[in-house]
Amino acid sequence: MREHADMHISEITHPNQLHGLSLRQLEDVARQIREKHLQTIAASGGHLGPGLGVVELTIALYQTLDLERDKVTWDVGHQAYPHKMLTGRYHRFDTLRQKDGIAGYLKRCESKFDHFGAGHASTSISAALGMALARDAKGEDFKVVAVIGDGALTGGMALEAINHAGHLPNTNLMVVLNDNEMSISPNVGAISRYLNKVRLSEPIQFISDNLEEQFKHLPFFGESLTPEMERVKEGMKRLAVPKVGAVIEELGFTYFGPIDGHNLSELISTFKQAHKVPGPVFVHVATVKGKGYEVAEKDQVGYHAQNPFNLATGKPIPSSKPKPPTYYKVFGHTLTTLAANNPKIIGITAAMGTGTGLDKLQAKLPKQYIDVGIAEQHAVTLAAGLACEGMRPVVGIYSTFLQRAYDQIIHDVCIQNLPVFFCMDRAGIVGADGPTHQGMYDIAYLRCIPNMVVMAPKDEAELQKMVVTGINYTNGPIAMRYPRGNGVGVPLMEEGWEPLPIGKGEILRNGDDVLLLGYGTMVNTAMQVAEILSEHGIEATVINARFVKPLDTELILPLAQRIGKVVTLEEGCLMGGFGSAVTEALQDNNILVPVKRFGIPDKLVDHAKPEESFVDLGLTGSQISEQVLKAFFSSKEPSAVS
């Protein structure tokens, strides 16, 4: 046992090495984790607040587990940076979220200690329960723990899993609630309010702050509490807040907490006790998001995740040159402007007010803003209910998160043909978040549903026009996709706030040699391709399709038949996407011309900078030009394309 020797975290290659460390050494490891965490995120960006808040929780939990055998599922993965450092990835931690580096979320293929991968919230308890049931079915013996944040606990899937686990008294499972009052934005809803009431109640504060000190001053106890007195202290906490323990225990769990999530001694003692209890166990841990970095503690929303920043001041590192506004800010500004003159407009978010730009609507028109928590299914059906009563619901949601509400889109919105406006942020390649967050599939999964209109802007000004279009369209559901990041730098609209004609594209350039059909972000790439081809004596017609459904066949089909060579460009999956829509239309109308499709192939796109992913996928203007030359104009020396 290394009672006095220092332990540098770089020496820890297996979490079981925590077993032999003293409390002082564990506290020093916690300090080193925070230092590395802060240094890495300040340099390259990433999720900041969540990991800082669970340093002691992670160390204490792993100090009481045998990670050669036991399993831990971490909800979302935002909070798993300390886990990565304790499981052999400290030396590569500075590659976090970079191409070929460590992923920002858990990935089973990255480490044997990443027992379950996740990038979406509320999955950990279901996965852990599945592992526990498999263990029991095979007659094996190991512990299974799910760590979930109080924000993720608002997700219906987590509550479904708790309901199931509570009815399995012979299945050993521990659920650790990391209660920091936050998800990405402040949590909403009755569950969040109830937990907050408990963790801040006067009895809990009194007991947490004073009870241990009072015990220590009693004769025979001294500086440390015996296990028996620890149990007495925990029991008195339970008596002080009978409601929360009673609610959890009525659901079939044995309840421990609330526990100070930054007191290693108390955490270790509680986890050891909880591991001995048979059946489902619920450990309620109160933490501070951003713990140890004052700037992040004070601004828990802003420092949930950060681009590179100055560690001393906490301020972002300024860009070398001004950038156009981000798409989500243009969306938020435009919607707020329209909502100010239309009280029927209701913006809806699933715990992503800041990320979607709807925080601007909340600030200006709070009565026209709804945050449902991490509950995408509820958000969509809520919007359907609003639409039934003549409101204009606008669901602002990431493309990858809308996948979670697919049945509600079909069953509650499209079958009833209700005028719900879906605004899908982060559509396409999102970069460092990797496969769980890539918005690859919305074109394919929406265009196949009857009654749905699907559109995408070529730039931020056209996004504004499409927001107007979506608000004005009342014949049924309509969806708009737009990318992560900054616009292309075109002037924003100051007038001309009229809707676009549904299902109509536009010609941006004329040429007789090849027809380039761009959708959304790839329209600008199509224009780049046309310029390069022109240098080789090939003139292209470029169409901004605007709508994938309904497709502007009146515009596209005659041009395709006349020109005879068609290229489609999209930032989405090729299977079932925009290129498929064009090909289907050509086939259905017996226009048998060659078509070359560019988009995301049938593969997962890993974390990297978006520009790196575009190169890997062959989707840059120069790469597409070369492929077009090879496919259609082999005599034009494609090797000359740079």
ZAMAR-716830 format. One record per residue (C-alpha): x, y, z; residue number from 0. Coordinates in nm, 2 decimals. Layout:
<pts>
PT        x        y        z   num
PT        X        Y        Z   NUM
...
</pts>
This chain:
<pts>
PT        x        y        z   num
PT     0.00     0.00     0.00     0
PT     0.14     0.33    -0.11     1
PT     0.05     0.54     0.19     2
PT     0.30     0.82     0.15     3
PT     0.45     0.80    -0.20     4
PT     0.31     1.04    -0.46     5
PT     0.11     0.88    -0.74     6
PT     0.11     1.06    -1.07     7
PT    -0.19     1.00    -1.28     8
PT     0.03     0.91    -1.57     9
PT     0.13     0.59    -1.38    10
PT    -0.24     0.48    -1.37    11
PT    -0.30     0.25    -1.66    12
PT    -0.57     0.04    -1.50    13
PT    -0.84     0.18    -1.26    14
PT    -0.78    -0.10    -1.02    15
PT    -0.45     0.08    -0.93    16
PT    -0.67     0.32    -0.72    17
PT    -0.74     0.04    -0.47    18
PT    -0.41     0.07    -0.28    19
PT    -0.41     0.45    -0.25    20
PT    -0.46     0.65     0.06    21
PT    -0.73     0.93     0.08    22
PT    -0.45     1.19     0.05    23
PT    -0.32     1.02    -0.26    24
PT    -0.67     0.99    -0.41    25
PT    -0.73     1.36    -0.35    26
PT    -0.40     1.44    -0.53    27
PT    -0.51     1.22    -0.82    28
PT    -0.83     1.43    -0.83    29
PT    -0.63     1.75    -0.85    30
PT    -0.42     1.61    -1.13    31
PT    -0.73     1.50    -1.33    32
PT    -0.87     1.85    -1.30    33
PT    -0.55     2.01    -1.42    34
PT    -0.52     1.79    -1.72    35
PT    -0.89     1.83    -1.80    36
PT    -0.87     2.21    -1.79    37
PT    -0.54     2.23    -1.99    38
PT    -0.68     2.00    -2.26    39
PT    -1.01     2.17    -2.31    40
PT    -0.86     2.51    -2.30    41
PT    -0.62     2.41    -2.58    42
PT    -0.85     2.22    -2.81    43
PT    -1.21     2.26    -2.69    44
PT    -1.46     2.01    -2.56    45
PT    -1.70     1.95    -2.28    46
PT    -1.57     2.13    -1.97    47
PT    -1.82     2.15    -1.68    48
PT    -1.96     1.79    -1.67    49
PT    -1.63     1.61    -1.62    50
PT    -1.50     1.86    -1.36    51
PT    -1.81     1.79    -1.16    52
PT    -1.76     1.41    -1.13    53
PT    -1.39     1.38    -1.06    54
PT    -1.43     1.26    -0.70    55
PT    -1.74     1.05    -0.79    56
PT    -1.54     0.87    -1.05    57
PT    -1.24     0.81    -0.83    58
PT    -1.45     0.69    -0.54    59
PT    -1.67     0.46    -0.75    60
PT    -1.37     0.30    -0.92    61
PT    -1.19     0.27    -0.58    62
PT    -1.47     0.04    -0.48    63
PT    -1.50    -0.17    -0.80    64
PT    -1.30    -0.43    -0.97    65
PT    -1.29    -0.30    -1.32    66
PT    -1.14    -0.62    -1.46    67
PT    -1.49    -0.77    -1.39    68
PT    -1.74    -0.50    -1.30    69
PT    -1.92    -0.29    -1.55    70
PT    -2.00     0.09    -1.55    71
PT    -2.23     0.26    -1.80    72
PT    -2.19     0.64    -1.82    73
PT    -2.49     0.84    -1.95    74
PT    -2.41     1.06    -2.26    75
PT    -2.03     1.06    -2.21    76
PT    -2.00     1.43    -2.14    77
PT    -1.90     1.34    -1.78    78
PT    -1.66     1.06    -1.87    79
PT    -1.34     1.25    -1.92    80
PT    -1.20     1.15    -1.57    81
PT    -1.30     0.79    -1.66    82
PT    -1.09     0.81    -1.97    83
PT    -0.79     0.94    -1.78    84
PT    -0.82     0.66    -1.52    85
PT    -0.85     0.39    -1.79    86
PT    -0.51     0.42    -1.96    87
PT    -0.58     0.72    -2.19    88
PT    -0.40     1.00    -1.99    89
PT    -0.10     1.01    -2.22    90
PT    -0.33     1.06    -2.53    91
PT    -0.58     1.28    -2.36    92
PT    -0.45     1.59    -2.55    93
PT    -0.58     1.43    -2.87    94
PT    -0.93     1.45    -2.74    95
PT    -1.20     1.49    -3.01    96
PT    -0.93     1.53    -3.28    97
PT    -0.89     1.32    -3.59    98
PT    -0.75     0.97    -3.50    99
PT    -0.75     1.08    -3.13   100
PT    -0.96     1.00    -2.83   101
PT    -1.33     1.03    -2.88   102
PT    -1.53     1.28    -2.68   103
PT    -1.78     1.01    -2.59   104
PT    -1.74     0.65    -2.48   105
PT    -1.67     0.40    -2.76   106
PT    -1.66     0.03    -2.70   107
PT    -1.39    -0.01    -2.97   108
PT    -1.17     0.25    -2.80   109
PT    -1.12     0.08    -2.46   110
PT    -1.23    -0.24    -2.28   111
PT    -1.34    -0.01    -2.00   112
PT    -1.59     0.17    -2.22   113
PT    -1.86    -0.08    -2.15   114
PT    -2.13     0.10    -2.34   115
PT    -2.11     0.38    -2.59   116
PT    -2.34     0.67    -2.59   117
PT    -2.38     1.03    -2.72   118
PT    -2.75     1.07    -2.65   119
PT    -2.89     1.10    -2.30   120
PT    -3.10     0.87    -2.08   121
PT    -2.96     0.53    -2.21   122
PT    -2.73     0.42    -1.92   123
PT    -2.99     0.25    -1.69   124
PT    -3.14     0.05    -1.97   125
PT    -2.80    -0.07    -2.09   126
PT    -2.68    -0.15    -1.73   127
PT    -3.00    -0.34    -1.66   128
PT    -2.95    -0.54    -1.98   129
PT    -2.59    -0.63    -1.87   130
PT    -2.72    -0.72    -1.52   131
PT    -2.99    -0.95    -1.66   132
PT    -2.73    -1.11    -1.90   133
PT    -2.50    -1.17    -1.60   134
PT    -2.77    -1.34    -1.40   135
PT    -2.88    -1.55    -1.70   136
PT    -2.52    -1.68    -1.74   137
PT    -2.47    -1.74    -1.37   138
PT    -2.19    -1.49    -1.35   139
PT    -2.10    -1.26    -1.06   140
PT    -2.00    -0.90    -1.11   141
PT    -2.13    -0.55    -1.02   142
PT    -2.31    -0.33    -1.27   143
PT    -2.34     0.05    -1.22   144
PT    -2.52     0.31    -1.42   145
PT    -2.41     0.68    -1.37   146
PT    -2.68     0.92    -1.49   147
PT    -2.72     1.30    -1.46   148
PT    -3.03     1.46    -1.32   149
PT    -3.09     1.62    -1.66   150
PT    -3.09     1.28    -1.83   151
PT    -3.33     1.15    -1.56   152
PT    -3.59     1.38    -1.73   153
PT    -3.58     1.15    -2.03   154
PT    -3.86     0.90    -2.05   155
PT    -3.63     0.62    -2.14   156
PT    -3.45     0.65    -1.80   157
PT    -3.78     0.65    -1.62   158
PT    -3.89     0.34    -1.81   159
PT    -3.57     0.16    -1.71   160
PT    -3.61     0.26    -1.34   161
PT    -3.97     0.13    -1.36   162
PT    -3.84    -0.20    -1.49   163
PT    -3.55    -0.24    -1.26   164
PT    -3.76    -0.16    -0.95   165
PT    -3.97    -0.47    -1.03   166
PT    -3.66    -0.70    -1.03   167
PT    -3.58    -0.74    -0.65   168
PT    -3.33    -1.02    -0.72   169
PT    -3.13    -0.83    -0.98   170
PT    -2.83    -0.65    -0.84   171
PT    -2.79    -0.31    -1.00   172
PT    -2.66     0.03    -0.88   173
PT    -2.78     0.36    -1.02   174
PT    -2.57     0.66    -0.93   175
PT    -2.75     0.99    -0.98   176
PT    -2.50     1.28    -1.05   177
PT    -2.73     1.56    -0.94   178
PT    -2.58     1.90    -1.04   179
PT    -2.91     2.07    -1.12   180
PT    -2.80     2.09    -1.49   181
PT    -2.80     1.91    -1.82   182
PT    -2.67     2.15    -2.08   183
PT    -2.91     2.42    -2.00   184
PT    -3.08     2.45    -1.66   185
PT    -3.31     2.15    -1.60   186
PT    -3.68     2.19    -1.62   187
PT    -3.98     1.99    -1.49   188
PT    -4.12     1.84    -1.18   189
PT    -3.84     1.59    -1.12   190
PT    -3.57     1.85    -1.14   191
PT    -3.76     2.08    -0.92   192
PT    -3.81     1.81    -0.66   193
PT    -3.44     1.70    -0.65   194
PT    -3.34     2.06    -0.62   195
PT    -3.58     2.11    -0.33   196
PT    -3.43     1.81    -0.15   197
PT    -3.06     1.88    -0.21   198
PT    -3.10     2.25    -0.09   199
PT    -3.34     2.18     0.20   200
PT    -3.23     2.31     0.54   201
PT    -3.21     1.97     0.71   202
PT    -2.98     1.83     0.45   203
PT    -2.76     2.14     0.45   204
PT    -2.74     2.13     0.83   205
PT    -2.66     1.76     0.85   206
PT    -2.40     1.77     0.57   207
PT    -2.23     2.07     0.71   208
PT    -2.25     2.00     1.09   209
PT    -2.34     1.65     1.18   210
PT    -2.00     1.49     1.12   211
PT    -1.83     1.76     1.31   212
PT    -2.07     1.71     1.60   213
PT    -2.00     1.34     1.61   214
PT    -1.62     1.40     1.61   215
PT    -1.65     1.61     1.93   216
PT    -1.83     1.33     2.12   217
PT    -1.61     1.12     2.35   218
PT    -1.44     0.81     2.20   219
PT    -1.50     0.91     1.83   220
PT    -1.22     1.15     1.75   221
PT    -1.13     1.25     1.39   222
PT    -1.29     0.96     1.21   223
PT    -1.63     0.80     1.23   224
PT    -1.68     0.43     1.28   225
PT    -1.88     0.24     1.01   226
PT    -2.17     0.22     1.26   227
PT    -2.18     0.60     1.31   228
PT    -2.15     0.66     0.94   229
PT    -2.47     0.45     0.91   230
PT    -2.63     0.65     1.18   231
PT    -2.54     0.97     1.00   232
PT    -2.69     0.84     0.68   233
PT    -3.00     0.73     0.86   234
PT    -3.05     1.07     1.01   235
PT    -3.02     1.22     0.66   236
PT    -3.29     0.98     0.54   237
PT    -3.51     1.09     0.83   238
PT    -3.46     1.46     0.74   239
PT    -3.59     1.40     0.39   240
PT    -3.82     1.10     0.40   241
PT    -3.99     1.20     0.08   242
PT    -3.71     1.15    -0.17   243
PT    -3.60     0.82    -0.02   244
PT    -3.96     0.71     0.01   245
PT    -4.03     0.78    -0.36   246
PT    -3.72     0.59    -0.48   247
PT    -3.79     0.30    -0.24   248
PT    -4.15     0.28    -0.35   249
PT    -4.01     0.22    -0.70   250
PT    -3.83    -0.08    -0.56   251
PT    -3.48     0.07    -0.50   252
PT    -3.28     0.10    -0.18   253
PT    -3.19     0.47    -0.15   254
PT    -2.87     0.63    -0.03   255
PT    -2.83     1.01    -0.02   256
PT    -2.80     1.29    -0.09   257
PT    -2.42     1.24    -0.07   258
PT    -2.16     1.52    -0.10   259
PT    -2.02     1.45    -0.44   260
PT    -1.68     1.62    -0.36   261
PT    -1.61     1.44    -0.03   262
PT    -1.41     1.14    -0.13   263
PT    -1.43     0.98     0.22   264
PT    -1.81     1.00     0.23   265
PT    -1.84     0.88    -0.13   266
PT    -1.62     0.58    -0.08   267
PT    -1.80     0.48     0.24   268
PT    -2.14     0.51     0.08   269
PT    -2.04     0.31    -0.23   270
PT    -1.90     0.04    -0.02   271
PT    -2.22     0.01     0.18   272
PT    -2.43     0.03    -0.13   273
PT    -2.24    -0.25    -0.30   274
PT    -2.34    -0.48    -0.01   275
PT    -2.71    -0.43    -0.05   276
PT    -2.89    -0.68    -0.27   277
PT    -3.13    -0.58    -0.55   278
PT    -3.16    -0.24    -0.71   279
PT    -2.98     0.04    -0.53   280
PT    -3.00     0.42    -0.59   281
PT    -2.72     0.64    -0.48   282
PT    -2.80     1.02    -0.50   283
PT    -2.48     1.23    -0.53   284
PT    -2.49     1.61    -0.52   285
PT    -2.22     1.77    -0.73   286
PT    -2.12     2.10    -0.87   287
PT    -2.09     2.13    -1.25   288
PT    -1.75     2.28    -1.33   289
PT    -1.61     2.21    -0.98   290
PT    -1.26     2.34    -0.93   291
PT    -1.27     2.61    -1.20   292
PT    -1.44     2.92    -1.07   293
PT    -1.53     3.06    -1.41   294
PT    -1.71     2.73    -1.50   295
PT    -1.89     2.71    -1.16   296
PT    -2.03     3.06    -1.21   297
PT    -2.14     3.01    -1.57   298
PT    -2.25     2.64    -1.59   299
PT    -2.44     2.68    -1.91   300
PT    -2.17     2.87    -2.10   301
PT    -1.90     2.63    -1.98   302
PT    -2.08     2.31    -2.04   303
PT    -1.86     2.29    -2.35   304
PT    -1.61     2.54    -2.48   305
PT    -1.40     2.62    -2.79   306
PT    -1.04     2.69    -2.71   307
PT    -1.01     2.95    -2.43   308
PT    -0.76     3.13    -2.21   309
PT    -0.73     2.92    -1.90   310
PT    -0.63     3.22    -1.68   311
PT    -0.93     3.44    -1.78   312
PT    -1.18     3.19    -1.91   313
PT    -1.23     3.40    -2.22   314
PT    -1.25     3.25    -2.57   315
PT    -0.94     3.28    -2.78   316
PT    -1.05     3.54    -3.05   317
PT    -1.06     3.43    -3.41   318
PT    -0.79     3.57    -3.64   319
PT    -1.06     3.72    -3.86   320
PT    -1.43     3.80    -3.81   321
PT    -1.67     3.51    -3.90   322
PT    -2.02     3.53    -4.03   323
PT    -2.30     3.45    -3.78   324
PT    -2.37     3.09    -3.70   325
PT    -2.68     2.93    -3.86   326
PT    -2.84     2.87    -3.52   327
PT    -2.81     3.23    -3.42   328
PT    -2.96     3.34    -3.75   329
PT    -3.24     3.10    -3.69   330
PT    -3.30     3.22    -3.34   331
PT    -3.30     3.59    -3.44   332
PT    -3.53     3.53    -3.74   333
PT    -3.78     3.32    -3.54   334
PT    -3.79     3.58    -3.26   335
PT    -3.85     3.86    -3.50   336
PT    -4.14     3.67    -3.65   337
PT    -4.28     3.57    -3.32   338
PT    -4.29     3.93    -3.19   339
PT    -4.56     3.99    -3.45   340
PT    -4.73     3.65    -3.42   341
PT    -4.84     3.53    -3.08   342
PT    -4.93     3.19    -3.22   343
PT    -4.56     3.10    -3.28   344
PT    -4.43     2.87    -3.00   345
PT    -4.07     2.77    -3.00   346
PT    -4.00     2.42    -2.84   347
PT    -3.67     2.28    -2.73   348
PT    -3.57     1.96    -2.56   349
PT    -3.31     2.10    -2.31   350
PT    -3.12     2.27    -2.59   351
PT    -3.23     2.63    -2.57   352
PT    -2.88     2.77    -2.60   353
PT    -2.76     2.52    -2.86   354
PT    -3.05     2.58    -3.10   355
PT    -3.07     2.96    -3.06   356
PT    -3.41     2.95    -2.90   357
PT    -3.26     3.11    -2.59   358
PT    -3.31     3.44    -2.77   359
PT    -3.68     3.37    -2.80   360
PT    -3.69     3.28    -2.43   361
PT    -3.53     3.61    -2.34   362
PT    -3.75     3.82    -2.56   363
PT    -4.08     3.63    -2.55   364
PT    -4.08     3.38    -2.27   365
PT    -4.45     3.30    -2.30   366
PT    -4.38     3.17    -2.65   367
PT    -4.10     2.94    -2.55   368
PT    -4.12     2.59    -2.41   369
PT    -3.83     2.37    -2.28   370
PT    -3.95     2.01    -2.22   371
PT    -3.63     1.88    -2.08   372
PT    -3.45     1.58    -2.24   373
PT    -3.77     1.45    -2.39   374
PT    -3.77     1.46    -2.77   375
PT    -4.07     1.23    -2.81   376
PT    -4.28     1.45    -2.58   377
PT    -4.16     1.76    -2.76   378
PT    -4.29     1.64    -3.09   379
PT    -4.63     1.52    -2.96   380
PT    -4.67     1.84    -2.76   381
PT    -4.62     2.03    -3.08   382
PT    -4.88     1.82    -3.24   383
PT    -5.12     1.91    -2.97   384
PT    -5.05     2.28    -3.00   385
PT    -5.10     2.25    -3.38   386
PT    -5.44     2.09    -3.32   387
PT    -5.55     2.41    -3.15   388
PT    -5.43     2.65    -3.41   389
PT    -5.09     2.74    -3.28   390
PT    -4.77     2.75    -3.49   391
PT    -4.53     2.52    -3.31   392
PT    -4.16     2.53    -3.41   393
PT    -3.96     2.24    -3.29   394
PT    -3.59     2.34    -3.27   395
PT    -3.39     2.03    -3.24   396
PT    -3.06     1.87    -3.36   397
PT    -3.10     1.63    -3.65   398
PT    -2.94     1.35    -3.45   399
PT    -3.18     1.40    -3.16   400
PT    -3.49     1.41    -3.37   401
PT    -3.42     1.05    -3.45   402
PT    -3.54     0.97    -3.10   403
PT    -3.89     1.09    -3.18   404
PT    -3.94     0.91    -3.52   405
PT    -4.26     0.74    -3.43   406
PT    -4.41     1.06    -3.30   407
PT    -4.32     1.23    -3.63   408
PT    -4.51     0.97    -3.82   409
PT    -4.79     0.87    -3.58   410
PT    -4.87     1.20    -3.41   411
PT    -4.78     1.46    -3.68   412
PT    -4.77     1.32    -4.03   413
PT    -5.06     1.08    -4.02   414
PT    -5.28     1.36    -3.88   415
PT    -5.12     1.61    -4.13   416
PT    -5.06     1.87    -3.86   417
PT    -4.87     2.19    -3.93   418
PT    -4.57     2.14    -3.71   419
PT    -4.24     2.31    -3.82   420
PT    -3.93     2.10    -3.76   421
PT    -3.60     2.30    -3.76   422
PT    -3.31     2.06    -3.76   423
PT    -2.98     2.21    -3.64   424
PT    -2.65     2.03    -3.68   425
PT    -2.76     1.86    -4.00   426
PT    -2.47     1.69    -4.18   427
PT    -2.12     1.66    -4.06   428
PT    -2.08     1.80    -3.71   429
PT    -1.71     1.74    -3.64   430
PT    -1.56     1.65    -3.31   431
PT    -1.87     1.49    -3.15   432
PT    -1.84     1.20    -3.39   433
PT    -2.08     0.92    -3.50   434
PT    -2.34     0.97    -3.23   435
PT    -2.40     1.33    -3.33   436
PT    -2.35     1.33    -3.71   437
PT    -2.68     1.46    -3.87   438
PT    -2.66     1.22    -4.17   439
PT    -3.00     1.06    -4.19   440
PT    -3.27     1.32    -4.17   441
PT    -3.31     1.37    -4.55   442
PT    -3.37     0.99    -4.59   443
PT    -3.58     0.94    -4.28   444
PT    -3.81     1.24    -4.34   445
PT    -3.87     1.23    -4.72   446
PT    -4.02     0.88    -4.70   447
PT    -4.31     1.00    -4.48   448
PT    -4.64     1.10    -4.64   449
PT    -4.75     1.47    -4.59   450
PT    -4.40     1.59    -4.50   451
PT    -4.23     1.88    -4.68   452
PT    -3.85     1.88    -4.66   453
PT    -3.62     2.17    -4.74   454
PT    -3.27     2.30    -4.69   455
PT    -3.11     2.65    -4.74   456
PT    -2.80     2.71    -4.94   457
PT    -2.69     2.99    -4.70   458
PT    -2.80     3.19    -4.39   459
PT    -3.01     3.44    -4.59   460
PT    -3.20     3.16    -4.75   461
PT    -3.24     3.01    -4.40   462
PT    -3.43     3.32    -4.31   463
PT    -3.66     3.28    -4.61   464
PT    -3.72     2.92    -4.51   465
PT    -3.81     3.01    -4.16   466
PT    -4.08     3.25    -4.30   467
PT    -4.18     2.96    -4.54   468
PT    -4.22     2.71    -4.25   469
PT    -4.42     2.95    -4.04   470
PT    -4.66     3.04    -4.33   471
PT    -4.71     2.68    -4.44   472
PT    -5.03     2.55    -4.28   473
PT    -5.11     2.25    -4.51   474
PT    -4.92     2.00    -4.30   475
PT    -4.58     1.93    -4.14   476
PT    -4.27     2.09    -4.28   477
PT    -3.90     2.04    -4.20   478
PT    -3.58     2.25    -4.26   479
PT    -3.23     2.12    -4.21   480
PT    -2.92     2.34    -4.16   481
PT    -2.56     2.28    -4.06   482
PT    -2.35     2.34    -3.75   483
PT    -2.12     2.64    -3.76   484
PT    -2.10     2.97    -3.94   485
PT    -2.28     3.09    -4.25   486
PT    -2.11     3.17    -4.57   487
PT    -2.11     3.54    -4.52   488
PT    -2.40     3.66    -4.74   489
PT    -2.60     3.97    -4.62   490
PT    -2.90     3.88    -4.41   491
PT    -3.25     3.99    -4.51   492
PT    -3.37     4.33    -4.40   493
PT    -3.68     4.32    -4.61   494
PT    -3.86     4.08    -4.85   495
PT    -3.99     3.85    -4.58   496
PT    -4.21     3.65    -4.81   497
PT    -4.22     3.27    -4.82   498
PT    -4.06     3.06    -5.09   499
PT    -4.29     2.87    -5.32   500
PT    -4.32     2.52    -5.19   501
PT    -4.12     2.26    -5.40   502
PT    -3.95     2.51    -5.63   503
PT    -3.57     2.53    -5.69   504
PT    -3.37     2.79    -5.87   505
PT    -3.10     2.80    -6.14   506
PT    -2.78     2.96    -6.03   507
PT    -2.57     2.90    -6.34   508
PT    -2.63     2.79    -6.70   509
PT    -2.43     2.54    -6.90   510
PT    -2.49     2.26    -7.16   511
PT    -2.23     2.00    -7.06   512
PT    -2.34     1.87    -6.71   513
PT    -2.62     1.93    -6.47   514
PT    -2.51     1.98    -6.11   515
PT    -2.80     1.95    -5.85   516
PT    -2.70     2.08    -5.51   517
PT    -2.90     2.05    -5.19   518
PT    -2.85     2.27    -4.88   519
PT    -2.49     2.32    -4.79   520
PT    -2.36     2.15    -5.10   521
PT    -2.50     2.41    -5.33   522
PT    -2.20     2.63    -5.27   523
PT    -1.98     2.32    -5.34   524
PT    -2.17     2.27    -5.66   525
PT    -2.08     2.63    -5.76   526
PT    -1.71     2.56    -5.68   527
PT    -1.72     2.24    -5.90   528
PT    -1.88     2.44    -6.18   529
PT    -1.59     2.69    -6.17   530
PT    -1.33     2.42    -6.18   531
PT    -1.50     2.24    -6.46   532
PT    -1.52     2.56    -6.65   533
PT    -1.14     2.59    -6.64   534
PT    -1.14     2.25    -6.83   535
PT    -1.38     2.38    -7.09   536
PT    -1.69     2.22    -6.94   537
PT    -1.99     2.44    -6.86   538
PT    -2.24     2.33    -6.60   539
PT    -2.59     2.42    -6.51   540
PT    -2.62     2.45    -6.13   541
PT    -2.95     2.41    -5.95   542
PT    -3.02     2.50    -5.59   543
PT    -3.29     2.24    -5.53   544
PT    -3.41     2.39    -5.20   545
PT    -3.67     2.11    -5.16   546
PT    -3.60     1.74    -5.16   547
PT    -3.97     1.69    -5.11   548
PT    -4.16     1.79    -5.31   549
PT    -3.88     1.78    -5.57   550
PT    -3.89     2.04    -5.84   551
PT    -3.93     1.79    -6.12   552
PT    -4.07     2.06    -6.36   553
PT    -3.73     2.23    -6.34   554
PT    -3.50     1.93    -6.31   555
PT    -3.64     1.67    -6.55   556
PT    -3.63     1.87    -6.88   557
PT    -3.27     1.99    -6.80   558
PT    -3.16     1.64    -6.72   559
PT    -3.30     1.50    -7.04   560
PT    -3.15     1.78    -7.25   561
PT    -2.80     1.79    -7.09   562
PT    -2.78     1.41    -7.04   563
PT    -2.53     1.41    -6.75   564
PT    -2.65     1.46    -6.39   565
PT    -2.45     1.50    -6.07   566
PT    -2.62     1.53    -5.72   567
PT    -2.45     1.67    -5.42   568
PT    -2.57     1.64    -5.06   569
PT    -2.44     1.65    -4.70   570
PT    -2.63     1.34    -4.59   571
PT    -2.64     0.97    -4.64   572
PT    -2.66     0.85    -5.00   573
PT    -2.90     0.57    -4.92   574
PT    -3.24     0.72    -4.95   575
PT    -3.12     1.08    -4.97   576
PT    -3.14     1.36    -5.22   577
PT    -2.95     1.18    -5.49   578
PT    -3.19     0.89    -5.45   579
PT    -3.49     1.12    -5.48   580
PT    -3.35     1.26    -5.81   581
PT    -3.27     0.91    -5.95   582
PT    -3.61     0.79    -5.86   583
PT    -3.78     1.08    -6.03   584
PT    -3.57     1.03    -6.35   585
PT    -3.65     0.65    -6.35   586
PT    -4.02     0.71    -6.29   587
PT    -4.03     0.94    -6.59   588
PT    -3.82     0.72    -6.81   589
PT    -3.53     0.96    -6.84   590
PT    -3.24     0.72    -6.86   591
PT    -2.94     0.94    -6.82   592
PT    -2.62     0.87    -6.62   593
PT    -2.63     1.00    -6.27   594
PT    -2.33     1.05    -6.03   595
PT    -2.42     1.09    -5.67   596
PT    -2.20     1.26    -5.40   597
PT    -2.28     1.24    -5.03   598
PT    -2.21     1.02    -4.72   599
PT    -2.15     0.66    -4.81   600
PT    -2.28     0.37    -4.60   601
PT    -2.03     0.42    -4.32   602
PT    -2.00     0.59    -3.98   603
PT    -1.82     0.92    -3.99   604
PT    -1.58     0.94    -3.69   605
PT    -1.48     1.25    -3.50   606
PT    -1.26     1.50    -3.68   607
PT    -1.27     1.86    -3.79   608
PT    -1.55     1.89    -4.05   609
PT    -1.30     1.99    -4.32   610
PT    -1.10     1.68    -4.25   611
PT    -1.41     1.46    -4.28   612
PT    -1.50     1.62    -4.61   613
PT    -1.16     1.53    -4.75   614
PT    -1.18     1.18    -4.62   615
PT    -1.52     1.14    -4.78   616
PT    -1.41     1.30    -5.11   617
PT    -1.66     1.58    -5.09   618
PT    -1.45     1.89    -5.15   619
PT    -1.50     2.09    -5.47   620
PT    -1.17     1.97    -5.62   621
PT    -1.23     1.61    -5.54   622
PT    -1.58     1.61    -5.68   623
PT    -1.46     1.79    -5.99   624
PT    -1.20     1.52    -6.05   625
PT    -1.46     1.25    -6.01   626
PT    -1.70     1.42    -6.25   627
PT    -1.42     1.45    -6.51   628
PT    -1.34     1.08    -6.47   629
PT    -1.70     0.97    -6.49   630
PT    -1.82     1.19    -6.78   631
PT    -1.52     1.36    -6.95   632
PT    -1.23     1.11    -6.95   633
PT    -1.05     1.30    -7.23   634
PT    -1.03     1.61    -7.02   635
PT    -0.73     1.49    -6.82   636
PT    -0.87     1.47    -6.47   637
PT    -0.52     1.44    -6.32   638
PT    -0.48     1.81    -6.40   639
PT    -0.75     1.90    -6.14   640
PT    -0.58     2.04    -5.83   641
</pts>
